[in-house]
Amino acid sequence: MSICHKLHILVVSLLTIFSTILGFMEHVEKVIDEQKQGKALATEHKEGNSKKLFIESYGCQMNMNDSEIVASILAEQGFNTTQNLEDADLVLVNTCSIREKAETTVRNRLQKYNAVKKTNPTMKVGVLGCMAERLKEKFLEEEKIVDLVVGPDAYRDLPNLIEEVDAGRDAVNVILSKEETYADVSPVRLNSNGVSAFVSITRGCDNMCTFCVVPFTRGRERSRDPKSIIEEIRSMQEKNFKEITLLGQNVDSYLWYGGGLKKDFKKASELAQASAIGFAQLLDMCATEFPKIRFRFSTSNPQDMTLDVIHVMAKHQNICKYIHLPVQSGSNNMLKAMNRQHTREEYMELVDNIYKIIPEMALSQDMIAGFCGETEQDHQDTLDLMRYVKYDFGFMFAYSERPGTLAAKKMEDDIPLATKKRRLQEIIDLQQEHSLYRTQQHLGKIEEVLIEGTSKKNPNEWKGRNTQNTVVVFPKEHYKLGDFVNVKVEDCTSATLRGVAVDYSENN
């Protein structure tokens, strides 16, 4: 499913399940990183820039990446970032329309911005991203709480829109593009650990899952020129980044045939179709061109994943052996209601083939509890599928209706809250069992770990991840940030591996 799909569901009772789900959240470079939500982004100051930009981001990693693009565009217009709201000439909030909590938070932040405007009347406030596209009329005309509204495909137009605002006019551009991929904009890396980075390869989504609003807020699917992807990765290599995640709403749908929407591929010339590049080819190109960089990708969709991708992963040591493979439900009835274009049996066959080609592969899931019309048998089918796959970790949520989705328009949210909470807890409990089972398989093994930062719990320990995306902590000793280190795993929890460094890996 798309990279924002997993956010469309609201955790029904956060206080009830927080302690349980926290372990899973540490497991992966999540699509939504709670630590980055609302964090004022900072870049290196550009000499000669005199204006100050304050930018906050909410939602998925695609939104965070978009904020890096915005900062790059505005740096050319004389803006340096500031983390002090009161000093800002321009305040932007990059929004998510997938999760109700994020939308409520953004509205509260806009009230805060406008309170500051009373002491700094020249400050301008703008809303970017998915929420901007959905609520443009409310923000500009009804509530009059912002000066400009800019959709995900209109960031290049920011200089013109700012001029409109400076002239005393409201400014809005939420037009969804058939072509825009920001291929030639080199994102400014914001609040980066200097080790890992995200490179966008697609925008938009064609999968009309009934629970998801992404196709309506980010538009139809289009892919980025592979040459520009390679160039951006090369610039990351020159800055000594060690790991790249290829990012998209649905990376498996990547298809470059010269530009344009994926849905128009059949209309392309025979030459364009014959020379088209799919995701497996792109992944192979990246891994071959940059053998010292470790590659990941997110997010995959079971209906679009092909085994040639798995064969490419098996071919290259520097492609991590981990796939986030959202299924949403183990019930064919629910999959049909969600408009997922695969069955339970097709998903299980795909999993079988993945494990056959790469036995050490780690898989993670998205799971929705209590979708419209879900019966107790549907729920049991989900638990049964989980027992079959034994996911390494997962993101599990109770269904919460989101405005603008097909489910909200055509389906009744008819599962009682108590039932949703109970089913969700059963899913979480089972996943925790499987997560512990999977981490125990690493005990006694020596595994390559990329050091990403200091452990949150112990300043004398490093934290990194192995190829399966599992968090590993070990004593710092003489190693440093960005090193590839072989670590012998001696202990584990359901979320973390603990060990001691043996030596640098060959990849260092």
C-alpha positions as CSV (number, residue, x, y, z in Angstrom):
1,M,0.0,0.0,0.0
2,S,1.0,3.7,-0.3
3,I,3.4,5.1,2.1
4,C,0.7,7.2,3.8
5,H,-1.9,4.6,3.8
6,K,-0.8,3.2,7.1
7,L,-1.5,6.6,8.8
8,H,-5.2,6.6,7.8
9,I,-6.2,4.7,10.9
10,L,-6.4,6.2,14.4
11,V,-5.2,4.2,17.4
12,V,-8.4,3.9,19.3
13,S,-7.1,3.9,22.8
14,L,-3.6,5.2,23.0
15,L,-3.2,4.9,26.7
16,T,-4.4,1.3,26.7
17,I,-1.9,0.1,24.1
18,F,1.0,2.5,24.1
19,S,3.3,0.5,26.3
20,T,2.7,-2.6,24.1
21,I,3.1,-1.0,20.8
22,L,6.2,1.1,21.7
23,G,8.5,-1.8,21.2
24,F,7.4,-2.2,17.6
25,M,7.8,1.5,16.9
26,E,11.6,1.3,17.8
27,H,12.0,-1.6,15.3
28,V,12.1,0.3,12.0
29,E,12.7,3.6,10.4
30,K,9.0,4.1,10.6
31,V,6.9,5.6,7.9
32,I,5.7,8.0,10.6
33,D,8.4,9.1,13.0
34,E,6.8,10.4,16.2
35,Q,10.0,12.2,17.2
36,K,10.0,14.3,14.0
37,Q,6.3,15.3,14.2
38,G,6.1,19.1,14.5
39,K,9.9,19.5,14.9
40,A,11.1,22.8,13.5
41,L,13.5,21.9,10.7
42,A,17.0,23.2,10.5
43,T,19.4,23.6,7.6
44,E,22.9,25.0,7.1
45,H,22.6,28.7,6.6
46,K,23.3,30.1,3.2
47,E,25.5,33.1,3.0
48,G,23.6,36.2,1.8
49,N,20.1,35.0,2.8
50,S,18.4,37.5,5.0
51,K,14.8,36.1,5.4
52,K,13.9,33.5,8.0
53,L,11.8,30.4,7.4
54,F,10.2,28.4,10.2
55,I,8.9,25.0,8.9
56,E,7.2,22.2,10.7
57,S,6.1,18.8,9.3
58,Y,3.5,16.3,10.3
59,G,2.7,12.9,8.9
60,C,4.7,10.4,6.8
61,Q,8.3,10.3,5.6
62,M,7.1,11.6,2.2
63,N,6.0,14.8,4.0
64,M,9.4,15.1,5.7
65,N,11.1,14.7,2.3
66,D,8.8,17.3,0.7
67,S,9.8,19.8,3.4
68,E,13.4,19.2,2.4
69,I,12.4,20.1,-1.2
70,V,10.6,23.3,0.0
71,A,13.6,24.4,2.0
72,S,15.8,23.9,-1.1
73,I,13.4,26.0,-3.2
74,L,13.1,28.8,-0.7
75,A,16.9,28.9,0.0
76,E,17.2,30.2,-3.6
77,Q,14.7,32.9,-2.6
78,G,16.7,34.3,0.2
79,F,15.4,32.1,3.1
80,N,17.4,30.4,5.8
81,T,15.6,28.2,8.3
82,T,15.1,29.2,12.0
83,Q,13.9,27.2,14.9
84,N,12.6,30.3,16.7
85,L,9.0,30.9,15.6
86,E,9.0,34.5,16.8
87,D,11.8,35.4,14.5
88,A,10.3,34.0,11.3
89,D,9.3,36.0,8.2
90,L,7.5,33.0,6.8
91,V,5.9,30.1,8.8
92,L,5.0,26.9,6.9
93,V,3.4,23.8,8.3
94,N,3.5,20.7,6.1
95,T,0.4,18.7,6.8
96,C,-1.0,15.2,6.8
97,S,-4.7,14.5,6.1
98,I,-4.5,10.8,6.9
99,R,-4.7,10.8,10.6
100,E,-7.2,12.7,12.7
101,K,-4.7,13.4,15.4
102,A,-2.3,15.1,13.0
103,E,-5.1,17.3,11.6
104,T,-6.1,18.4,15.1
105,T,-2.5,19.2,16.0
106,V,-2.0,21.3,12.9
107,R,-5.2,23.3,13.6
108,N,-3.8,24.0,17.1
109,R,-0.5,25.0,15.7
110,L,-2.1,27.5,13.3
111,Q,-3.8,29.2,16.2
112,K,-0.4,29.5,17.9
113,Y,1.1,31.0,14.7
114,N,-1.6,33.5,14.5
115,A,-1.2,34.5,18.1
116,V,2.5,35.2,17.3
117,K,1.5,37.3,14.3
118,K,-0.1,39.8,16.6
119,T,3.4,40.7,17.8
120,N,5.0,40.2,14.4
121,P,2.4,41.4,11.9
122,T,4.7,41.0,8.9
123,M,5.0,37.3,9.5
124,K,3.2,35.2,6.8
125,V,1.7,31.8,7.5
126,G,1.1,29.0,5.0
127,V,-0.2,25.4,4.9
128,L,1.5,22.8,2.7
129,G,0.7,19.3,1.7
130,C,-2.3,16.9,1.8
131,M,-4.4,18.8,4.4
132,A,-3.9,22.0,2.3
133,E,-5.4,20.3,-0.7
134,R,-8.4,19.0,1.2
135,L,-9.3,22.1,3.3
136,K,-8.2,25.0,1.1
137,E,-11.6,26.8,1.2
138,K,-11.8,26.5,5.0
139,F,-8.4,27.8,5.6
140,L,-8.5,30.8,3.2
141,E,-12.2,31.8,3.0
142,E,-14.1,30.5,6.0
143,E,-11.6,30.5,8.8
144,K,-9.1,33.1,7.4
145,I,-6.3,31.7,9.4
146,V,-3.5,31.4,6.8
147,D,-2.1,33.6,4.0
148,L,-1.2,30.9,1.5
149,V,-2.2,27.3,0.8
150,V,0.1,25.1,-1.3
151,G,-0.6,21.5,-2.4
152,P,2.0,18.7,-2.8
153,D,2.6,19.4,-6.5
154,A,2.9,23.2,-6.3
155,Y,6.0,23.8,-4.3
156,R,7.8,25.3,-7.3
157,D,5.2,28.0,-7.3
158,L,6.0,29.1,-3.8
159,P,8.1,32.2,-4.9
160,N,5.1,33.5,-7.0
161,L,2.7,32.7,-4.2
162,I,4.8,34.6,-1.7
163,E,4.8,37.6,-4.0
164,E,1.0,37.4,-4.0
165,V,1.0,37.4,-0.3
166,D,3.4,40.3,0.0
167,A,1.1,42.3,-2.3
168,G,-1.7,41.8,0.2
169,R,-3.5,39.0,-1.6
170,D,-4.3,35.4,-0.4
171,A,-2.5,32.8,-2.5
172,V,-3.5,29.3,-3.3
173,N,-2.2,26.6,-5.6
174,V,-3.4,23.0,-4.9
175,I,-3.5,21.8,-8.5
176,L,-2.4,18.2,-8.8
177,S,0.2,17.6,-11.5
178,K,0.6,14.8,-14.1
179,E,4.3,15.4,-14.4
180,E,5.8,16.9,-11.2
181,T,8.3,14.7,-9.4
182,Y,10.8,17.5,-8.3
183,A,13.5,15.5,-10.1
184,D,15.8,18.4,-10.5
185,V,15.4,19.8,-7.0
186,S,18.2,18.6,-4.7
187,P,16.5,18.4,-1.3
188,V,18.2,20.1,1.7
189,R,18.7,17.4,4.3
190,L,16.9,18.5,7.4
191,N,17.8,17.3,10.9
192,S,19.6,14.4,9.3
193,N,21.8,12.0,11.3
194,G,24.2,12.3,8.4
195,V,24.2,8.5,7.9
196,S,20.8,7.6,6.3
197,A,18.7,9.6,3.8
198,F,15.5,9.2,1.8
199,V,15.3,9.6,-2.0
200,S,11.8,9.9,-3.5
201,I,11.3,7.8,-6.7
202,T,7.5,8.1,-7.2
203,R,4.7,10.5,-6.3
204,G,1.0,9.9,-6.1
205,C,-0.9,6.6,-6.0
206,D,-3.3,4.7,-8.3
207,N,-4.5,2.2,-5.8
208,M,-8.0,3.2,-4.7
209,C,-8.1,1.5,-1.4
210,T,-11.4,2.4,0.2
211,F,-9.9,3.4,3.5
212,C,-7.3,5.8,2.0
213,V,-7.4,9.4,0.9
214,V,-3.9,9.6,-0.6
215,P,-5.0,9.3,-4.3
216,F,-7.2,12.3,-3.8
217,T,-4.6,14.5,-2.0
218,R,-1.4,13.5,-3.8
219,G,-2.8,12.7,-7.3
220,R,-2.2,9.9,-9.8
221,E,1.0,7.9,-9.9
222,R,4.1,9.1,-11.8
223,S,7.7,8.1,-11.6
224,R,10.9,10.0,-11.5
225,D,13.7,9.9,-14.1
226,P,16.2,7.3,-13.0
227,K,19.1,9.5,-14.1
228,S,18.0,12.1,-11.6
229,I,17.6,9.4,-8.9
230,I,21.2,8.2,-9.5
231,E,22.5,11.8,-9.5
232,E,20.8,12.5,-6.1
233,I,22.2,9.3,-4.6
234,R,25.7,10.2,-5.9
235,S,25.4,13.6,-4.2
236,M,24.5,11.7,-1.0
237,Q,27.5,9.5,-1.4
238,E,29.7,12.5,-1.8
239,K,28.3,13.8,1.5
240,N,29.2,10.4,3.1
241,F,25.7,9.0,3.6
242,K,25.9,5.3,4.0
243,E,22.2,4.2,3.6
244,I,19.5,5.3,1.2
245,T,15.8,4.4,1.4
246,L,14.1,4.6,-2.0
247,L,10.8,6.3,-1.1
248,G,7.3,6.3,-2.7
249,Q,3.7,5.9,-2.0
250,N,4.1,2.5,-3.8
251,V,7.7,1.8,-4.9
252,D,6.8,-1.4,-6.7
253,S,4.8,0.5,-9.2
254,Y,7.8,2.5,-10.3
255,L,7.8,2.8,-14.1
256,W,9.8,5.2,-16.1
257,Y,9.0,5.4,-19.8
258,G,10.0,9.0,-20.4
259,G,7.6,10.8,-18.1
260,G,3.9,11.1,-17.4
261,L,1.3,9.2,-15.5
262,K,1.7,5.4,-15.1
263,K,-1.9,4.9,-16.2
264,D,-0.9,6.4,-19.6
265,F,1.9,3.9,-20.2
266,K,-0.2,1.9,-22.7
267,K,-0.5,5.0,-24.8
268,A,3.2,5.5,-25.1
269,S,5.2,4.6,-28.2
270,E,6.5,1.1,-28.8
271,L,10.0,2.4,-28.3
272,A,9.1,4.0,-25.0
273,Q,7.4,0.9,-23.8
274,A,10.2,-1.4,-24.8
275,S,12.9,0.8,-23.1
276,A,10.8,1.4,-19.9
277,I,12.5,0.9,-16.5
278,G,10.6,-0.9,-13.7
279,F,11.4,-1.0,-10.0
280,A,13.5,-4.2,-10.2
281,Q,15.8,-2.6,-12.8
282,L,16.0,0.7,-10.9
283,L,17.0,-1.2,-7.7
284,D,19.6,-3.2,-9.6
285,M,21.0,0.0,-11.1
286,C,21.3,1.7,-7.7
287,A,22.9,-1.3,-6.0
288,T,25.4,-1.8,-8.8
289,E,26.3,1.8,-9.2
290,F,26.9,2.3,-5.4
291,P,28.2,-1.0,-3.9
292,K,29.3,0.7,-0.7
293,I,25.8,2.2,0.0
294,R,23.2,0.2,1.8
295,F,19.7,0.3,0.2
296,R,16.2,0.0,1.5
297,F,12.8,0.8,0.0
298,S,9.4,1.7,1.2
299,T,6.5,1.1,0.8
300,S,5.6,-2.0,-1.1
301,N,2.2,-3.2,-2.2
302,P,1.6,-7.0,-2.5
303,Q,-0.4,-6.6,-5.7
304,D,2.4,-4.9,-7.5
305,M,5.5,-6.7,-6.1
306,T,7.1,-9.1,-8.5
307,L,9.6,-11.8,-7.9
308,D,12.2,-10.1,-10.1
309,V,12.5,-7.6,-7.2
310,I,13.3,-10.4,-4.8
311,H,15.9,-11.9,-7.2
312,V,17.6,-8.5,-7.4
313,M,17.6,-8.3,-3.6
314,A,19.2,-11.8,-3.5
315,K,21.8,-10.7,-6.0
316,H,23.1,-7.7,-4.1
317,Q,24.6,-7.8,-0.6
318,N,24.0,-4.1,-0.2
319,I,20.2,-4.3,-0.6
320,C,18.8,-4.9,2.9
321,K,16.8,-8.2,3.4
322,Y,13.7,-6.5,4.7
323,I,10.3,-5.7,3.1
324,H,7.4,-3.8,4.6
325,L,4.6,-5.8,3.0
326,P,1.2,-4.3,4.2
327,V,-1.7,-6.7,4.0
328,Q,-4.3,-4.9,6.1
329,S,-6.4,-8.0,6.7
330,G,-6.2,-11.8,6.5
331,S,-9.8,-12.1,5.3
332,N,-10.8,-12.2,1.6
333,N,-14.0,-10.5,2.5
334,M,-12.2,-7.6,4.1
335,L,-9.6,-7.4,1.3
336,K,-12.4,-7.1,-1.2
337,A,-14.2,-4.4,0.9
338,M,-10.9,-2.5,1.1
339,N,-10.5,-2.8,-2.7
340,R,-7.1,-4.5,-2.2
341,Q,-6.2,-6.1,-5.5
342,H,-5.0,-9.3,-4.0
343,T,-6.5,-12.3,-2.1
344,R,-5.3,-13.9,1.0
345,E,-4.1,-16.9,-1.0
346,E,-2.1,-14.7,-3.4
347,Y,-0.5,-12.9,-0.5
348,M,0.5,-16.2,1.1
349,E,2.0,-17.5,-2.2
350,L,4.0,-14.3,-2.5
351,V,5.3,-14.7,1.0
352,D,6.2,-18.4,0.3
353,N,8.2,-17.4,-2.8
354,I,10.0,-14.6,-0.9
355,Y,11.1,-16.9,1.8
356,K,12.1,-19.6,-0.8
357,I,14.4,-17.1,-2.6
358,I,15.7,-15.3,0.5
359,P,15.2,-17.5,3.6
360,E,16.6,-14.8,5.9
361,M,14.1,-12.1,4.7
362,A,12.4,-10.0,7.3
363,L,8.8,-9.0,6.7
364,S,6.6,-6.5,8.5
365,Q,2.9,-5.7,8.2
366,D,0.2,-3.1,8.4
367,M,-3.0,-4.5,10.0
368,I,-6.4,-2.8,10.4
369,A,-8.7,-4.1,13.2
370,G,-12.5,-3.5,12.9
371,F,-12.9,-2.3,9.3
372,C,-16.5,-1.9,8.1
373,G,-18.4,-5.1,8.3
374,E,-15.6,-7.2,9.8
375,T,-17.0,-10.3,11.4
376,E,-15.3,-12.4,14.1
377,Q,-14.4,-15.0,11.5
378,D,-12.7,-12.2,9.4
379,H,-10.7,-11.3,12.5
380,Q,-9.7,-14.9,13.1
381,D,-8.6,-15.1,9.5
382,T,-6.2,-12.2,10.2
383,L,-4.8,-13.9,13.2
384,D,-4.4,-17.1,11.2
385,L,-2.5,-15.2,8.4
386,M,-0.2,-13.7,11.0
387,R,0.6,-17.2,12.4
388,Y,1.4,-18.3,8.9
389,V,3.8,-15.5,8.1
390,K,5.2,-14.8,11.6
391,Y,6.1,-11.1,10.8
392,D,9.2,-9.6,12.3
393,F,7.2,-6.5,13.4
394,G,4.1,-4.6,12.4
395,F,2.0,-1.5,12.6
396,M,-1.4,-2.3,13.9
397,F,-4.3,0.1,14.2
398,A,-8.0,0.2,14.8
399,Y,-10.1,1.5,11.9
400,S,-11.2,5.1,12.1
401,E,-13.1,6.7,9.3
402,R,-11.4,9.5,7.4
403,P,-13.3,12.1,5.4
404,G,-13.0,11.9,1.7
405,T,-12.4,8.2,1.5
406,L,-14.6,5.8,-0.4
407,A,-15.3,3.9,2.8
408,A,-16.5,7.1,4.5
409,K,-18.8,7.8,1.5
410,K,-20.2,4.3,0.9
411,M,-19.7,2.1,4.0
412,E,-21.0,2.1,7.5
413,D,-18.4,2.2,10.3
414,D,-20.4,-0.5,12.2
415,I,-17.9,-2.2,14.5
416,P,-18.3,-1.2,18.2
417,L,-15.4,0.6,19.7
418,A,-15.0,-2.1,22.4
419,T,-14.8,-4.8,19.7
420,K,-12.2,-2.8,17.7
421,K,-10.1,-2.4,20.9
422,R,-10.3,-6.1,21.8
423,R,-9.4,-7.3,18.3
424,L,-6.6,-4.8,18.1
425,Q,-5.1,-6.0,21.3
426,E,-5.3,-9.6,20.2
427,I,-3.4,-8.6,17.0
428,I,-0.7,-6.7,19.0
429,D,-0.3,-9.6,21.5
430,L,0.2,-12.1,18.7
431,Q,2.6,-9.8,16.9
432,Q,4.7,-9.5,20.1
433,E,5.0,-13.3,20.3
434,H,6.2,-13.4,16.7
435,S,8.6,-10.5,17.1
436,L,10.3,-12.2,20.0
437,Y,10.4,-15.5,18.0
438,R,12.1,-13.6,15.1
439,T,14.7,-11.7,17.3
440,Q,15.6,-15.0,19.0
441,Q,16.7,-16.4,15.6
442,H,19.6,-13.9,15.7
443,L,21.1,-15.0,19.0
444,G,24.7,-16.2,18.7
445,K,25.1,-14.8,15.1
446,I,27.5,-12.2,13.9
447,E,25.7,-9.5,11.9
448,E,26.6,-6.3,10.1
449,V,25.2,-3.2,11.7
450,L,25.3,0.4,10.5
451,I,25.8,2.8,13.4
452,E,23.1,5.4,13.2
453,G,23.3,7.1,16.6
454,T,23.6,6.8,20.3
455,S,21.2,4.5,22.2
456,K,18.4,6.4,23.8
457,K,18.7,4.4,27.0
458,N,22.5,4.4,27.4
459,P,24.9,7.1,26.2
460,N,27.8,4.6,26.2
461,E,26.1,2.4,23.6
462,W,25.6,2.8,19.9
463,K,22.4,2.0,18.1
464,G,22.1,0.7,14.5
465,R,20.2,-1.8,12.4
466,N,21.1,-5.0,10.8
467,T,20.0,-6.0,7.2
468,Q,16.6,-7.2,8.5
469,N,16.0,-3.7,9.9
470,T,16.1,-4.9,13.5
471,V,17.5,-2.4,16.0
472,V,20.9,-3.5,17.5
473,V,22.6,-1.9,20.5
474,F,26.2,-2.5,21.6
475,P,29.0,-0.7,23.6
476,K,30.6,2.2,21.7
477,E,34.3,1.3,22.2
478,H,36.3,3.0,19.5
479,Y,33.7,2.9,16.7
480,K,32.0,6.0,15.4
481,L,28.8,7.2,13.7
482,G,28.4,5.8,10.2
483,D,30.7,2.8,10.6
484,F,29.6,-0.7,9.4
485,V,30.4,-3.0,12.3
486,N,30.1,-6.8,12.8
487,V,28.2,-7.4,16.0
488,K,27.8,-10.7,17.8
489,V,24.2,-10.9,19.1
490,E,24.1,-12.1,22.8
491,D,20.6,-11.1,24.0
492,C,17.3,-9.8,22.7
493,T,13.9,-8.5,23.5
494,S,10.9,-8.6,21.1
495,A,12.1,-5.2,19.7
496,T,15.9,-5.0,20.1
497,L,19.1,-7.1,19.7
498,R,22.0,-6.6,22.1
499,G,25.5,-7.6,21.5
500,V,29.2,-6.7,21.3
501,A,31.2,-5.4,18.4
502,V,33.7,-8.0,16.9
503,D,35.3,-5.8,14.2
504,Y,34.6,-3.5,11.3
505,S,32.7,-5.2,8.5
506,E,34.1,-5.6,4.9
507,N,31.7,-2.9,3.8
508,N,33.3,-0.2,6.0
